[in-house]
Amino acid sequence: MAIFVRRGTASQYQLSALSEIPDIGFRLGVILGYYYGPEFERLKQDPAFAAYIDPAADYPTNIKKLLHARIDGLLVDDVAVMRAEARRLGVADRVERYPLHMPGDEFHLMFSRRSSLPMWSPPSTASCTS
């Protein structure tokens, strides 16, 4: 997860955790129906926090709201999707990722041991001699 802001505005905000959103009056765009993790779910139960959450139907709508300063930042679940949508709209140069580490940055892959993927091979236990 990440927060995106209008390019050049990140220094205007002193945000070190999602819980600080009401303290600084940060208007956060989200996509209606998305699950942003347990911390966000807990925080949005607080009316003071929920007052600063502005949902929209999709990424393009939220990106437009961000560029027109209707929201200060956009919480995204998938950074690659956000960047692709910004490129598709021709505004990739007008948004930037806010420098806040968020839970969910990790990415895990799982493979079946039965599948055969030529580009992937199990670690070798034999030592190399040359």
N, C-alpha and C positions, 0 to 999 in steps of 0.2 A: 504494500500500500504506500501511497505517497500523496502529498498535497501539491497541486500546481497553482501558481499565481501568475498575474500579468508580469511579463518580463520587466525587470527593473524595480519591482515593488517589494521584493523579499525583505530588504533591509528596513522597511517600514513596520514590520511585525516582529515582536519578540515572543515567539511561540516555541516553547520547548516540550509541550505535551498537549494532546487533544483537550485535556481537561481545562486548559487555560483559555479556551475559545471565548467563554463569556467574559472573562476578566479583561480581555483586550478588545472586545466587541468585533471579533472576526466573523464575518458572514461566510459560512461554509456550504458550498454546493455539494449535493450528493445525488446519486441516481436512485429514484424511488424503487423500493423493493430489493435493493442490493443488501447483502450481508457483509458488513465491514469488520466483523470480529466481535468478540465478547466485550472488549473495552468500550467500543463505540455503542454497542447495544445497551450497556449499563449506563453510559453517560447520557444517552438520548432520553432516558427515563427522567432525568432531572429537567424540570421546566426551564430553569435558567440556561441550561445548555441547549435544549431543544429550540429555544427562541432564536438561536443563531444558525439553525440548520435550515437550508433552503433546497428542498428536493425538486428534481426535474425528471423527465421521462428518459433522457438518454445523454450520451456524451456531447453530441453536437449542440443540444440546447444549453447544457451547462457551460460549454466553452464559449458560446455567444454571450451568456449571462456574465461570465468572467470578463470577457473583453469589453463589455459595456458597463463594467463596474457595478453590476447588480449584486455580485458576490465578490468576496475578497480572495477566495481560494476554492479549489475543487478537490475533494477527496476522491482518489481513484484507487480501485482495487488492482488494476492491471496497467502498469506504466507503459508497456508496449502498445496496448490498445489506445491509451490516451494520446501517445505520440503519433500513432497512425491516424487517428481521427483529426488531430491538429494539422497534420500534413495534408490530409484529404481536403480539409476546409481552407488550406492555404494560409494558415496562421501559426505554423510551428515556430516561427521566429518571434512570435508575440507572447509566448507563454514559457514558463520555466518551472522546474521542480523546486519546491521550497526545501531548504536543508534541514529537515526534521526526520530523524530515524523513526520509522514506524514498525510496529510488529507486522509480520506477514511479508517482510522483504525476502524471506527465504523461499527457495524454489526447489522442489523435490521431484525426481523422476523415479518411476518404478517400472521394472521390466519383468516379464515372466522368464523363468529359467528355461522354459520349454521353447520359447521363441528363438529364432536364429536371426540375429541381426549382423550382417557382414561387417558393418562399420564398428561394431562393439565386440570386444573379445574379453573373456574372463582374464583376470590377472594370472600371469604365469608363475608357477612355483619353481620352475627350473632356473638355475643360475646361468647367466650369460658368460660365455668364455670366448674371448677373441684374442 
